[in-house]
Amino acid sequence: MQNAQTFIADWPKIDAVHGWLSREAAALMDFLFAGQLQLGTPLAGLLEIGVWKGRTSALMARHLRSGEGIWLVDSAPQQTEITQSLQSVVGERFNQLSIQLVPGTAREARRSLGDKCFRYIHIDGEHTAAALRGDLALSLQVLEPAGLIVIDDIFNDLYPQLSRGLFAFLDQEGRDLACVLTGFNKAVLCHTRFMDAYGDLIYENLHAEMAARQVPVTLCRTTNRVEWPGYSVVSYIGIPRRGPDYQMQYLRT
């Protein structure tokens, strides 16, 4: 899996960019990018909806592969700040990257995206349930079959409408999607047919890889797979994995 030392070295530069991405969430996203490389996810672009000053975009741009581009959608893009943020993190590589800044909402940006597909989509747009629904609808249309959608501020008490909106969308429109992981106010979705591949990756690697990024965690599933097929991750609680209350030491795969 991709060297976690690169994340440790780059984190101070990412953290210098104004924004709200925590180290824990950043390490989780970094692990998922490394996991896609391990799984052999096909080449496709990266997409972020809601960019602010580019803190998360800079983290994502580090993982662009040759031939890929990153598309940044924002209703009021701060082009100068975003450019400076990406330059400060990726350094000399910046001039070789394909970066597209798309002004507008997700619906307005649909035409600009054309027939492109994306292996990693991060949603951090307008924090209303209605806007999230639109962001998810677009993401579902342009998601590479083996790709991931990562949504910000899920289970954040400031924004309960987002959690409600996410699961309403999954019930009503996104039945081909599954929530494979939640943690550090992120929800990670994939197509249901890739649930086992990503689930195995998480079960086998997440604890060690997060520790390598200096973020100790406990991987959890506190019920059976019928009630909740995915995993959750929390800050370390003394054990690497945590199962149901009646069998805490046993986490089902």
C-alpha positions as CSV (number, residue, x, y, z in Angstrom):
1,M,0.0,0.0,0.0
2,Q,1.2,3.6,-0.7
3,N,3.8,4.8,1.7
4,A,2.1,6.4,4.7
5,Q,5.3,8.4,5.3
6,T,4.3,10.6,2.4
7,F,1.1,11.6,4.2
8,I,3.0,12.4,7.4
9,A,5.4,14.6,5.4
10,D,2.7,16.4,3.5
11,W,0.2,16.9,6.3
12,P,1.8,20.1,7.7
13,K,1.4,21.7,4.2
14,I,-2.2,20.5,3.9
15,D,-2.9,21.7,7.5
16,A,-1.6,25.2,6.6
17,V,-4.5,25.6,4.1
18,H,-7.6,27.2,5.6
19,G,-10.5,24.7,6.0
20,W,-12.0,22.1,8.3
21,L,-10.6,18.8,7.1
22,S,-9.2,17.1,10.3
23,R,-6.1,15.0,10.4
24,E,-8.2,11.9,11.2
25,A,-10.4,12.5,8.2
26,A,-7.5,13.3,5.9
27,A,-5.7,10.1,7.0
28,L,-8.8,8.1,6.3
29,M,-9.1,9.6,2.8
30,D,-5.4,9.0,2.2
31,F,-5.9,5.4,3.1
32,L,-8.8,5.0,0.7
33,F,-6.7,6.4,-2.2
34,A,-4.0,4.0,-1.3
35,G,-6.5,1.2,-1.2
36,Q,-7.8,2.0,-4.7
37,L,-4.3,1.7,-5.9
38,Q,-4.0,-1.7,-4.2
39,L,-7.3,-2.9,-5.7
40,G,-6.3,-1.8,-9.2
41,T,-9.2,0.7,-9.6
42,P,-9.2,1.8,-13.2
43,L,-7.8,5.2,-14.2
44,A,-10.5,7.9,-14.0
45,G,-10.7,11.5,-12.8
46,L,-11.1,12.9,-9.3
47,L,-14.1,15.2,-8.5
48,E,-14.7,17.5,-5.6
49,I,-18.1,19.3,-5.1
50,G,-17.6,22.2,-2.7
51,V,-14.0,23.4,-2.6
52,W,-13.7,26.4,-0.4
53,K,-10.0,27.3,-0.4
54,G,-8.7,23.9,-1.6
55,R,-7.7,22.1,1.6
56,T,-9.2,18.8,0.6
57,S,-8.5,19.4,-3.1
58,A,-4.8,19.6,-2.3
59,L,-5.0,16.3,-0.4
60,M,-6.7,14.7,-3.4
61,A,-4.4,16.1,-6.0
62,R,-1.5,14.3,-4.5
63,H,-3.1,11.1,-5.6
64,L,-3.6,11.9,-9.3
65,R,-2.2,9.3,-11.6
66,S,-0.7,9.9,-15.0
67,G,-3.5,10.7,-17.4
68,E,-6.0,11.7,-14.8
69,G,-7.4,15.1,-13.9
70,I,-9.1,16.7,-11.0
71,W,-12.4,18.6,-11.4
72,L,-13.4,21.1,-8.7
73,V,-17.0,22.3,-8.7
74,D,-18.0,25.2,-6.5
75,S,-20.8,27.8,-6.7
76,A,-18.3,30.6,-5.9
77,P,-14.8,29.3,-6.6
78,Q,-11.9,31.2,-5.1
79,Q,-9.5,30.6,-7.9
80,T,-6.5,32.4,-6.6
81,E,-6.7,30.7,-3.1
82,I,-7.4,27.3,-4.6
83,T,-4.4,27.6,-7.0
84,Q,-2.1,28.7,-4.2
85,S,-3.3,25.9,-1.9
86,L,-2.6,23.2,-4.5
87,Q,0.7,24.7,-5.4
88,S,1.8,24.7,-1.8
89,V,1.1,21.0,-1.3
90,V,2.0,19.4,-4.6
91,G,5.0,21.7,-5.4
92,E,6.7,21.4,-8.7
93,R,4.3,18.8,-9.9
94,F,1.5,21.4,-10.0
95,N,2.3,22.4,-13.6
96,Q,2.0,18.8,-14.8
97,L,-1.5,18.4,-13.3
98,S,-4.8,18.7,-15.1
99,I,-7.0,20.8,-12.9
100,Q,-10.4,22.1,-14.0
101,L,-12.3,24.6,-11.9
102,V,-16.0,24.5,-12.7
103,P,-18.2,27.3,-11.3
104,G,-21.8,26.5,-10.4
105,T,-23.9,24.0,-8.6
106,A,-23.7,20.2,-9.3
107,R,-26.7,20.5,-11.6
108,E,-25.1,23.4,-13.5
109,A,-21.8,21.6,-13.7
110,R,-23.3,18.5,-15.3
111,R,-22.9,19.7,-18.9
112,S,-19.2,20.7,-18.3
113,L,-18.4,17.2,-17.0
114,G,-19.6,15.6,-20.3
115,D,-19.1,11.9,-20.4
116,K,-16.3,11.8,-17.9
117,C,-16.3,9.4,-15.0
118,F,-14.5,9.7,-11.6
119,R,-13.0,7.0,-9.4
120,Y,-13.1,9.2,-6.3
121,I,-15.7,11.9,-5.6
122,H,-15.7,14.1,-2.5
123,I,-18.9,16.0,-1.6
124,D,-18.6,19.0,0.7
125,G,-21.0,21.4,-0.9
126,E,-23.9,23.5,0.4
127,H,-24.9,21.9,3.7
128,T,-28.6,21.4,3.0
129,A,-30.4,18.1,2.4
130,A,-31.7,19.4,-0.9
131,A,-28.3,20.4,-2.1
132,L,-26.8,17.1,-1.0
133,R,-29.5,15.2,-2.9
134,G,-28.4,17.0,-6.1
135,D,-24.8,16.4,-5.4
136,L,-25.4,12.7,-4.9
137,A,-27.6,12.5,-8.0
138,L,-24.7,13.9,-10.1
139,S,-22.2,11.7,-8.4
140,L,-24.1,8.6,-9.1
141,Q,-24.3,9.5,-12.8
142,V,-20.5,10.1,-13.1
143,L,-19.1,7.5,-10.7
144,E,-16.7,5.0,-12.2
145,P,-18.1,1.5,-11.4
146,A,-15.3,0.7,-9.0
147,G,-15.1,4.2,-7.6
148,L,-16.0,5.8,-4.2
149,I,-18.1,8.7,-3.1
150,V,-17.0,10.3,0.1
151,I,-19.5,12.7,1.8
152,D,-18.5,15.2,4.4
153,D,-20.2,16.1,7.7
154,I,-22.2,12.9,8.1
155,F,-23.2,12.4,11.7
156,N,-21.9,15.9,12.5
157,D,-24.3,17.4,15.1
158,L,-24.1,20.7,13.3
159,Y,-25.7,19.3,10.2
160,P,-28.2,16.5,11.1
161,Q,-30.0,17.3,7.8
162,L,-27.1,15.8,5.9
163,S,-27.3,12.4,7.6
164,R,-31.0,12.3,7.1
165,G,-30.7,13.4,3.5
166,L,-28.0,10.8,2.7
167,F,-30.0,7.8,3.9
168,A,-33.2,9.1,2.3
169,F,-31.3,9.2,-1.0
170,L,-29.9,5.7,-0.6
171,D,-33.4,4.4,0.2
172,Q,-35.1,6.2,-2.7
173,E,-32.6,6.7,-5.5
174,G,-29.3,5.1,-4.7
175,R,-30.2,1.5,-4.1
176,D,-27.2,0.4,-6.2
177,L,-25.0,2.2,-3.6
178,A,-23.9,0.9,-0.2
179,C,-22.3,2.7,2.7
180,V,-19.1,0.7,3.3
181,L,-17.6,2.9,6.0
182,T,-18.4,5.9,8.3
183,G,-16.0,7.7,10.5
184,F,-14.6,11.1,11.4
185,N,-17.7,12.7,9.9
186,K,-17.2,11.0,6.6
187,A,-19.5,8.5,4.9
188,V,-18.0,6.3,2.1
189,L,-20.2,4.9,-0.6
190,C,-19.5,2.4,-3.3
191,H,-21.5,0.4,-5.8
192,T,-23.0,-2.7,-4.1
193,R,-21.1,-5.1,-6.3
194,F,-17.8,-3.7,-5.0
195,M,-18.9,-3.8,-1.3
196,D,-16.9,-7.0,-0.6
197,A,-13.7,-5.8,-2.2
198,Y,-13.7,-2.5,-0.3
199,G,-15.0,-4.2,2.9
200,D,-12.1,-6.7,2.8
201,L,-9.6,-3.9,2.2
202,I,-10.9,-2.1,5.2
203,Y,-11.1,-5.1,7.4
204,E,-7.6,-6.3,6.6
205,N,-5.7,-3.0,6.4
206,L,-7.4,0.0,8.0
207,H,-6.2,-0.3,11.6
208,A,-2.5,-0.7,10.6
209,E,-2.6,1.8,7.8
210,M,-4.2,4.5,10.0
211,A,-1.6,3.8,12.7
212,A,1.1,4.2,10.1
213,R,-0.4,7.7,9.4
214,Q,-0.1,8.4,13.2
215,V,-3.9,8.2,13.7
216,P,-4.7,5.2,15.9
217,V,-8.2,3.8,15.4
218,T,-10.6,1.0,16.3
219,L,-12.6,-0.6,13.4
220,C,-16.2,-1.4,14.4
221,R,-19.3,-3.1,13.4
222,T,-21.5,-3.3,16.5
223,T,-24.3,-5.3,14.9
224,N,-24.9,-7.9,12.3
225,R,-24.4,-7.4,8.5
226,V,-28.2,-7.4,7.9
227,E,-28.7,-4.3,10.1
228,W,-25.5,-2.6,8.9
229,P,-23.3,-4.2,6.2
230,G,-20.5,-1.7,6.4
231,Y,-18.0,-0.7,9.1
232,S,-17.4,2.4,11.2
233,V,-14.1,3.7,12.6
234,V,-13.5,5.7,15.8
235,S,-10.4,7.0,17.6
236,Y,-8.6,4.1,19.3
237,I,-10.5,2.7,22.3
238,G,-7.9,0.1,23.5
239,I,-8.7,-2.7,21.0
240,P,-8.0,-2.8,17.2
241,R,-11.5,-4.1,16.4
242,R,-14.8,-3.8,18.2
243,G,-17.9,-6.0,17.7
244,P,-21.4,-6.0,19.2
245,D,-21.8,-5.2,22.9
246,Y,-22.5,-8.9,23.6
247,Q,-19.3,-10.0,21.8
248,M,-17.0,-7.0,21.8
249,Q,-13.8,-8.8,20.9
250,Y,-15.3,-10.4,17.8
251,L,-15.8,-8.4,14.6
252,R,-17.5,-10.3,11.8
253,T,-15.9,-9.9,8.3
